[in-house]
Amino acid sequence: MRDAGVDEVAVETFAHYYRLLEHGETGMIPESTIEPVDMPALADVKVSDEDAVAALRTTAVIKLNGGLGTSMGMDRAKSLLCVRKGLSFLDVIARQVLHLRTTYDAPLPLLFMNSFRTSADTLDALARYTALPVDGLPLDFLQNKEPKLLLKDLSPVSWPKDPEQEWCPPGHGDLYTALRGSGLLDRLLEQGFERVFVSNSDNLGAVPDPLVAGWFATSGAPFAIEAVRRTPSDRKGGHFAIRKSDGRIILRETAQTLPEDIEALRDLGRHRYCSTNNLWFDLRAMKQALDLRHGILGLPLIRNVKNVDPADKKSPEVVQIETAMGAAIEVFEGSALIEVGRDRFVPVKTTNDLLVLRSDVYDLADGFVLDPTVEEVPYIELDDQYYKVVADFEKRFPEGIPSLRKATSFKVGGDWTFGKGVQVIGAVELEDKGSQRVGADSVLSSGAH
């Protein structure tokens, strides 16, 4: 890591987790050690306009932007993907922030945490927004990297076919290490910023809203995460809970769940809330915690077993040491959770999500904010064989996305290409019948197959 120029704090952090791995730490959180959590809802929060605007004026925004969208067949920053009317994720984010600056007379610096592979493309795409950089602050900083470790003996893997595959990011928990190591944490404090709002660049619902900023600033909490009620599509993901031993809020990821506890993880009645990965933290509290721990927050270990080349299932198995940034909620006494609406959680992880985002289920309202046009987002399931990769997906919707405003679910099996002006109404399932075309202006309604 030192030979590759990795920051010393990141090297020490990696060494900390390596020692845990050597001692057999798995990072597992048994169901017997936790209990369900409850929380207030943003809809019930009252914050004065003065407090809301004052909070926004002392907030900085960070977008996690290291992802390449490899699961969707991409090899560039996922945020370059076109999502609405010729605009990419980056375009919408930049315009959201510029609009808020003008509306509230707030500096609202925007910083992207990029990987070595996404930095140049991202900065090129943002170059036309000449008003975006804030004096004294960069537009981006880089996440760290660490070696993948052979599962059999925890030695760094060697993969001459593609040496880049020998490295991996340390999960988004690296945010705090990278902020400190880059000097940005101190710089933000010196420039008078009091808190940071962090979210994923593929979630356009994550706008730095003055109401949420005001709630966090007046709550006195050092750290907070926006949560949403889990739905069937969140069944496999992580959730919040209370640790019985000390009463702290924790975030349990799927990779930290024992096989015998998977059913409890999936129980939406028991564990009702999951993370949006929209989080807020007080800059002074974060600096104090990092200084106290010599730069290592000590987030729970996530031990991820993968193949060194994810595309080659016969390549050696490796351990990737990861941490989740949301897990920092357990580090701070007095951390808080707030339930927000699904309008603040519109992540694009698959082409199923992309279909919804490009459809008329959302309008792009004033300030480039996503405005849902339906009460409940329809459930989408596209055949992986034909739609998983963005290039294949786009080939099958050459004249635009069908109207989904009146749809409850839309499942597509097999190879279907869609003409212009198609409407989906109710619950529609298209079965695999070989290569088929849905003609222009077709109306597909419940029972269509």
C-alpha positions as CSV (number, residue, x, y, z in Angstrom):
1,M,0.0,0.0,0.0
2,R,2.8,2.4,0.8
3,D,4.6,1.5,-2.5
4,A,1.3,2.5,-4.2
5,G,1.2,5.8,-2.5
6,V,-1.8,5.1,-0.2
7,D,-2.3,7.5,2.7
8,E,-0.6,6.4,5.9
9,V,-3.9,6.6,7.9
10,A,-5.5,4.2,5.4
11,V,-2.5,1.9,5.8
12,E,-3.0,1.9,9.6
13,T,-6.8,1.4,9.2
14,F,-6.2,-1.6,6.9
15,A,-3.7,-3.1,9.4
16,H,-6.3,-2.7,12.2
17,Y,-8.8,-4.8,10.3
18,Y,-6.2,-7.3,9.1
19,R,-5.4,-8.0,12.7
20,L,-9.1,-8.6,13.4
21,L,-9.3,-11.0,10.5
22,E,-6.2,-12.9,11.7
23,H,-7.9,-13.4,15.1
24,G,-10.9,-14.9,13.4
25,E,-13.2,-11.9,13.5
26,T,-16.2,-12.3,11.1
27,G,-18.1,-9.1,11.9
28,M,-21.3,-11.2,12.4
29,I,-24.1,-9.7,14.5
30,P,-26.3,-12.4,15.9
31,E,-30.1,-11.8,16.1
32,S,-30.0,-12.6,19.8
33,T,-27.9,-9.5,20.5
34,I,-30.2,-6.9,18.9
35,E,-33.8,-5.7,19.1
36,P,-35.9,-3.6,16.7
37,V,-35.7,0.2,16.7
38,D,-38.2,3.0,16.4
39,M,-37.8,6.6,15.3
40,P,-39.5,9.9,14.6
41,A,-40.7,10.8,11.1
42,L,-39.6,13.9,9.2
43,A,-43.3,14.5,8.3
44,D,-43.9,15.3,12.0
45,V,-40.9,17.5,12.5
46,K,-41.3,21.3,13.0
47,V,-38.3,23.5,12.2
48,S,-38.4,27.3,11.8
49,D,-37.5,28.8,8.4
50,E,-34.7,30.7,10.1
51,D,-33.1,27.5,11.6
52,A,-33.5,25.6,8.3
53,V,-31.8,28.2,6.2
54,A,-29.1,28.9,8.8
55,A,-28.3,25.1,8.9
56,L,-28.1,24.9,5.1
57,R,-25.7,27.8,4.9
58,T,-23.2,25.9,7.1
59,T,-23.6,22.5,5.4
60,A,-21.2,20.9,2.9
61,V,-22.4,18.2,0.5
62,I,-20.5,15.0,-0.3
63,K,-21.5,12.5,-3.0
64,L,-20.0,9.0,-3.1
65,N,-19.0,8.6,-6.7
66,G,-16.5,5.7,-6.8
67,G,-18.8,3.2,-8.5
68,L,-18.3,2.1,-12.1
69,G,-21.7,0.4,-12.7
70,T,-19.9,-2.9,-13.5
71,S,-23.0,-4.9,-12.6
72,M,-24.8,-3.0,-15.3
73,G,-22.0,-3.6,-17.9
74,M,-20.4,-0.2,-17.5
75,D,-16.7,0.6,-17.3
76,R,-17.0,4.3,-16.5
77,A,-18.4,6.3,-13.6
78,K,-22.0,5.2,-13.2
79,S,-23.0,8.8,-12.5
80,L,-22.3,9.6,-16.2
81,L,-25.4,7.5,-17.2
82,C,-28.2,9.4,-18.8
83,V,-31.2,9.4,-16.5
84,R,-33.6,12.2,-17.5
85,K,-34.1,14.1,-20.7
86,G,-30.4,14.0,-21.8
87,L,-29.2,14.7,-18.3
88,S,-26.8,12.4,-16.4
89,F,-26.8,11.9,-12.6
90,L,-24.0,14.4,-12.5
91,D,-25.9,17.0,-14.4
92,V,-29.0,16.7,-12.1
93,I,-26.8,16.8,-8.9
94,A,-24.9,19.9,-10.1
95,R,-28.2,21.7,-11.0
96,Q,-29.9,20.7,-7.7
97,V,-27.0,22.3,-5.8
98,L,-26.7,25.4,-7.9
99,H,-30.5,26.0,-7.6
100,L,-30.3,25.6,-3.8
101,R,-27.4,28.0,-3.6
102,T,-29.3,30.7,-5.4
103,T,-32.6,30.1,-3.6
104,Y,-31.1,30.2,0.0
105,D,-28.0,32.3,-0.6
106,A,-25.9,29.4,0.7
107,P,-22.3,28.5,-0.3
108,L,-23.2,24.7,-0.2
109,P,-19.9,23.3,-1.4
110,L,-20.3,20.0,-3.4
111,L,-17.5,17.4,-3.1
112,F,-17.3,14.1,-4.9
113,M,-15.5,11.1,-3.3
114,N,-14.1,9.5,-6.4
115,S,-12.1,6.4,-7.0
116,F,-8.9,6.4,-9.2
117,R,-11.1,5.2,-12.0
118,T,-13.9,7.8,-11.8
119,S,-12.1,11.0,-11.0
120,A,-11.0,12.2,-14.5
121,D,-14.4,11.4,-16.2
122,T,-16.3,13.1,-13.4
123,L,-14.3,16.3,-13.4
124,D,-14.5,16.4,-17.3
125,A,-18.3,16.1,-17.1
126,L,-18.6,18.8,-14.5
127,A,-16.2,21.3,-16.2
128,R,-19.1,23.1,-17.9
129,Y,-20.6,24.0,-14.5
130,T,-18.1,26.8,-14.0
131,A,-19.9,28.1,-10.9
132,L,-19.8,24.8,-9.1
133,P,-16.3,24.9,-7.4
134,V,-16.2,26.8,-4.1
135,D,-13.0,28.9,-3.4
136,G,-10.5,27.0,-1.3
137,L,-12.2,23.6,-1.8
138,P,-11.6,20.9,-4.5
139,L,-14.5,19.4,-6.4
140,D,-13.3,15.9,-5.6
141,F,-11.1,13.8,-3.3
142,L,-10.0,10.2,-3.7
143,Q,-11.1,7.1,-1.8
144,N,-8.3,4.8,-0.7
145,K,-7.5,1.4,-2.0
146,E,-6.3,-1.8,-0.3
147,P,-5.1,-5.3,-1.5
148,K,-7.5,-8.2,-1.9
149,L,-6.4,-11.1,0.3
150,L,-6.3,-14.8,-0.6
151,L,-9.0,-16.6,1.3
152,K,-6.7,-19.5,2.1
153,D,-4.0,-17.6,3.9
154,L,-4.8,-13.9,3.9
155,S,-1.8,-13.0,1.8
156,P,-2.2,-10.3,-0.9
157,V,-3.4,-11.8,-4.1
158,S,-1.3,-11.7,-7.3
159,W,-3.2,-11.5,-10.6
160,P,-0.7,-10.7,-13.5
161,K,-3.6,-11.0,-16.1
162,D,-5.0,-7.7,-14.7
163,P,-3.0,-6.2,-11.8
164,E,-5.7,-3.7,-11.1
165,Q,-7.9,-6.6,-9.9
166,E,-5.4,-7.1,-7.1
167,W,-6.9,-4.0,-5.4
168,C,-10.3,-3.0,-4.1
169,P,-11.9,0.0,-2.3
170,P,-12.3,-0.4,1.5
171,G,-16.1,0.1,1.3
172,H,-17.7,3.5,1.8
173,G,-16.6,3.5,5.5
174,D,-13.4,4.8,4.0
175,L,-15.1,8.2,3.7
176,Y,-13.9,9.3,7.1
177,T,-10.3,8.1,6.6
178,A,-10.2,9.8,3.2
179,L,-11.6,13.1,4.5
180,R,-9.1,13.2,7.3
181,G,-6.1,12.1,5.2
182,S,-6.8,14.6,2.4
183,G,-7.0,17.5,4.9
184,L,-10.5,18.2,3.8
185,L,-12.0,17.7,7.3
186,D,-9.8,20.5,8.7
187,R,-10.3,22.7,5.7
188,L,-14.1,22.6,5.9
189,L,-14.0,23.5,9.6
190,E,-11.6,26.4,8.9
191,Q,-14.0,27.7,6.3
192,G,-16.9,27.8,8.9
193,F,-18.8,24.7,7.9
194,E,-20.5,22.8,10.7
195,R,-21.9,19.7,9.2
196,V,-21.8,17.4,6.2
197,F,-24.6,15.7,4.2
198,V,-23.4,12.6,2.5
199,S,-25.3,10.4,-0.1
200,N,-24.7,8.2,-3.1
201,S,-24.5,9.9,-6.5
202,D,-26.9,7.3,-7.9
203,N,-29.7,8.5,-5.6
204,L,-31.2,11.6,-7.1
205,G,-33.8,11.8,-4.2
206,A,-31.0,12.7,-1.8
207,V,-31.2,16.5,-2.1
208,P,-29.6,18.6,0.7
209,D,-33.0,19.8,1.9
210,P,-33.1,22.7,4.4
211,L,-35.8,21.0,6.5
212,V,-33.6,17.9,7.1
213,A,-30.5,20.2,7.7
214,G,-32.5,22.2,10.2
215,W,-33.8,19.1,12.0
216,F,-30.2,17.7,12.3
217,A,-28.7,21.1,13.4
218,T,-31.4,21.6,16.1
219,S,-31.4,18.0,17.3
220,G,-28.0,18.3,18.9
221,A,-27.1,14.8,17.5
222,P,-23.5,14.4,16.4
223,F,-24.5,11.9,13.7
224,A,-27.8,10.9,12.0
225,I,-29.1,8.7,9.2
226,E,-32.2,9.0,7.1
227,A,-34.2,5.8,7.2
228,V,-37.1,4.4,5.2
229,R,-39.7,1.7,5.9
230,R,-38.6,-1.5,4.3
231,T,-40.6,-3.0,1.5
232,P,-40.4,-6.5,-0.1
233,S,-37.6,-5.2,-2.5
234,D,-35.5,-4.3,0.6
235,R,-35.9,-7.8,2.2
236,K,-32.4,-8.9,1.3
237,G,-30.7,-5.7,2.5
238,G,-29.4,-4.4,5.8
239,H,-31.5,-2.7,8.6
240,F,-31.2,-0.7,11.8
241,A,-31.5,-2.2,15.2
242,I,-30.6,-1.5,18.9
243,R,-27.7,-3.4,20.4
244,K,-28.9,-4.9,23.7
245,S,-25.6,-4.6,25.5
246,D,-25.3,-0.8,25.4
247,G,-28.5,0.5,23.8
248,R,-26.6,2.0,20.8
249,I,-28.2,2.2,17.4
250,I,-26.4,-0.2,14.9
251,L,-26.7,-0.9,11.2
252,R,-26.6,-4.6,10.4
253,E,-25.7,-5.5,6.8
254,T,-26.6,-8.8,5.1
255,A,-22.9,-9.8,5.1
256,Q,-23.0,-9.5,8.9
257,T,-26.0,-11.8,9.4
258,L,-25.6,-15.5,10.4
259,P,-27.2,-18.0,8.0
260,E,-29.6,-19.0,10.8
261,D,-30.7,-15.4,11.3
262,I,-31.5,-14.7,7.6
263,E,-35.2,-15.2,8.2
264,A,-35.2,-12.6,11.0
265,L,-33.3,-10.2,8.7
266,R,-36.1,-10.6,6.1
267,D,-38.9,-10.1,8.6
268,L,-40.3,-6.7,7.6
269,G,-42.6,-6.7,10.7
270,R,-39.7,-7.1,13.0
271,H,-36.9,-5.0,11.4
272,R,-39.0,-2.2,9.8
273,Y,-36.3,0.3,8.7
274,C,-33.4,0.3,6.3
275,S,-30.8,2.9,5.5
276,T,-31.0,5.3,2.6
277,N,-27.3,5.9,2.9
278,N,-28.2,9.6,3.3
279,L,-26.3,10.6,6.4
280,W,-25.5,13.8,8.4
281,F,-22.6,14.4,10.7
282,D,-21.2,17.2,12.8
283,L,-17.7,18.1,11.6
284,R,-16.3,18.9,15.1
285,A,-17.7,15.7,16.6
286,M,-16.2,13.7,13.7
287,K,-12.8,15.4,14.1
288,Q,-12.8,14.7,17.8
289,A,-13.7,11.1,17.4
290,L,-11.0,10.6,14.7
291,D,-8.3,12.4,16.7
292,L,-9.2,10.4,19.8
293,R,-8.8,7.1,17.8
294,H,-5.6,8.2,15.9
295,G,-7.6,8.3,12.6
296,I,-9.3,4.9,13.0
297,L,-13.0,5.1,13.8
298,G,-13.1,1.3,14.4
299,L,-16.2,0.6,12.4
300,P,-17.5,-3.0,12.4
301,L,-15.6,-5.2,10.0
302,I,-17.4,-6.6,6.9
303,R,-15.7,-9.7,5.6
304,N,-16.6,-10.0,1.9
305,V,-15.6,-13.2,0.1
306,K,-15.4,-12.8,-3.7
307,N,-13.4,-13.9,-6.7
308,V,-10.3,-11.9,-7.5
309,D,-11.8,-11.3,-11.0
310,P,-15.5,-10.9,-10.4
311,A,-16.3,-11.9,-14.0
312,D,-14.3,-15.2,-13.6
313,K,-15.9,-17.5,-11.1
314,K,-12.9,-19.9,-11.4
315,S,-10.4,-17.2,-10.3
316,P,-9.1,-17.5,-6.7
317,E,-11.4,-16.6,-3.8
318,V,-10.3,-13.5,-2.0
319,V,-11.4,-11.6,1.2
320,Q,-12.2,-7.9,0.7
321,I,-12.1,-6.0,4.0
322,E,-14.9,-3.5,4.0
323,T,-16.7,-1.1,6.3
324,A,-20.0,0.7,5.9
325,M,-20.1,4.5,6.5
326,G,-23.5,4.2,8.1
327,A,-22.0,1.9,10.8
328,A,-20.4,5.1,12.3
329,I,-23.8,5.6,13.9
330,E,-22.8,3.3,16.8
331,V,-19.5,5.3,17.4
332,F,-21.3,8.4,18.6
333,E,-23.3,8.8,21.8
334,G,-26.6,10.4,21.0
335,S,-26.8,9.4,17.3
336,A,-30.2,9.8,15.7
337,L,-32.4,8.3,13.1
338,I,-35.2,10.0,11.1
339,E,-37.8,8.3,8.9
340,V,-38.1,10.0,5.5
341,G,-40.3,9.4,2.6
342,R,-39.3,7.2,-0.4
343,D,-38.9,10.4,-2.4
344,R,-35.5,10.8,-0.7
345,F,-34.5,7.3,-1.7
346,V,-34.4,6.6,-5.4
347,P,-31.2,4.5,-5.9
348,V,-30.3,3.0,-9.3
349,K,-28.6,-0.3,-8.7
350,T,-30.0,-2.2,-11.7
351,T,-31.7,-1.5,-15.0
352,N,-35.0,-2.2,-13.3
353,D,-34.4,1.0,-11.2
354,L,-33.2,2.8,-14.4
355,L,-36.5,2.0,-16.2
356,V,-38.5,3.6,-13.4
357,L,-36.3,6.7,-13.1
358,R,-36.5,7.3,-16.9
359,S,-40.3,6.8,-16.9
360,D,-43.2,9.1,-16.1
361,V,-43.3,7.7,-12.5
362,Y,-41.2,10.8,-11.8
363,D,-41.3,14.4,-13.0
364,L,-38.2,16.7,-12.8
365,A,-39.7,19.6,-10.8
366,D,-38.3,23.1,-10.0
367,G,-34.8,22.9,-8.7
368,F,-34.2,19.6,-10.6
369,V,-35.8,17.7,-7.7
370,L,-37.5,14.3,-8.5
371,D,-41.2,14.6,-8.0
372,P,-43.1,11.3,-7.8
373,T,-46.3,11.2,-9.8
374,V,-47.6,8.1,-8.1
375,E,-48.3,7.1,-4.6
376,E,-46.4,3.8,-4.9
377,V,-43.6,3.0,-7.3
378,P,-44.4,0.0,-9.5
379,Y,-42.4,-3.2,-9.0
380,I,-40.2,-3.9,-12.0
381,E,-38.5,-7.2,-13.0
382,L,-36.7,-7.3,-16.3
383,D,-35.2,-10.5,-17.7
384,D,-31.5,-10.4,-16.8
385,Q,-30.5,-12.2,-19.9
386,Y,-31.7,-9.3,-22.1
387,Y,-31.8,-6.2,-20.0
388,K,-29.1,-6.4,-17.3
389,V,-26.5,-4.6,-19.3
390,V,-27.2,-0.9,-20.1
391,A,-26.3,-1.3,-23.8
392,D,-28.8,-4.3,-24.1
393,F,-31.4,-2.4,-22.1
394,E,-31.3,0.7,-24.3
395,K,-31.5,-1.4,-27.5
396,R,-34.9,-2.7,-26.4
397,F,-36.3,0.7,-25.7
398,P,-35.1,2.6,-28.8
399,E,-38.0,5.1,-28.9
400,G,-38.4,5.8,-25.2
401,I,-39.6,4.1,-22.0
402,P,-43.3,2.9,-21.6
403,S,-45.6,4.9,-19.4
404,L,-45.6,3.3,-15.9
405,R,-47.8,5.8,-14.1
406,K,-50.8,3.4,-14.0
407,A,-48.7,0.3,-13.4
408,T,-48.5,-1.7,-10.2
409,S,-45.9,-4.2,-11.5
410,F,-44.2,-4.9,-14.8
411,K,-42.4,-8.2,-15.3
412,V,-40.7,-9.0,-18.6
413,G,-39.5,-12.5,-19.4
414,G,-37.6,-13.0,-22.6
415,D,-36.5,-10.7,-25.4
416,W,-39.1,-7.9,-26.0
417,T,-38.5,-4.6,-27.9
418,F,-40.8,-1.7,-27.2
419,G,-42.1,0.9,-29.7
420,K,-43.0,4.5,-28.9
421,G,-45.8,5.5,-26.6
422,V,-46.4,2.1,-24.9
423,Q,-48.6,2.2,-21.7
424,V,-48.5,-0.3,-18.9
425,I,-51.6,-0.5,-16.7
426,G,-52.0,-2.6,-13.5
427,A,-50.0,-5.8,-13.1
428,V,-48.5,-6.9,-16.4
429,E,-46.3,-9.9,-17.1
430,L,-44.8,-10.6,-20.5
431,E,-43.7,-14.2,-21.0
432,D,-40.7,-15.5,-22.9
433,K,-41.9,-16.2,-26.5
434,G,-38.6,-15.6,-28.3
435,S,-37.8,-12.2,-29.9
436,Q,-41.0,-10.1,-29.8
437,R,-42.0,-6.5,-30.4
438,V,-44.6,-4.4,-28.6
439,G,-46.0,-2.0,-31.2
440,A,-46.2,1.8,-30.9
441,D,-49.0,3.1,-28.8
442,S,-49.9,-0.4,-27.4
443,V,-51.7,-0.5,-24.1
444,L,-50.6,-3.5,-21.9
445,S,-53.0,-4.1,-19.1
446,S,-53.4,-6.6,-16.2
447,G,-53.4,-10.1,-17.6
448,A,-51.3,-9.2,-20.6
449,H,-48.9,-12.0,-21.3
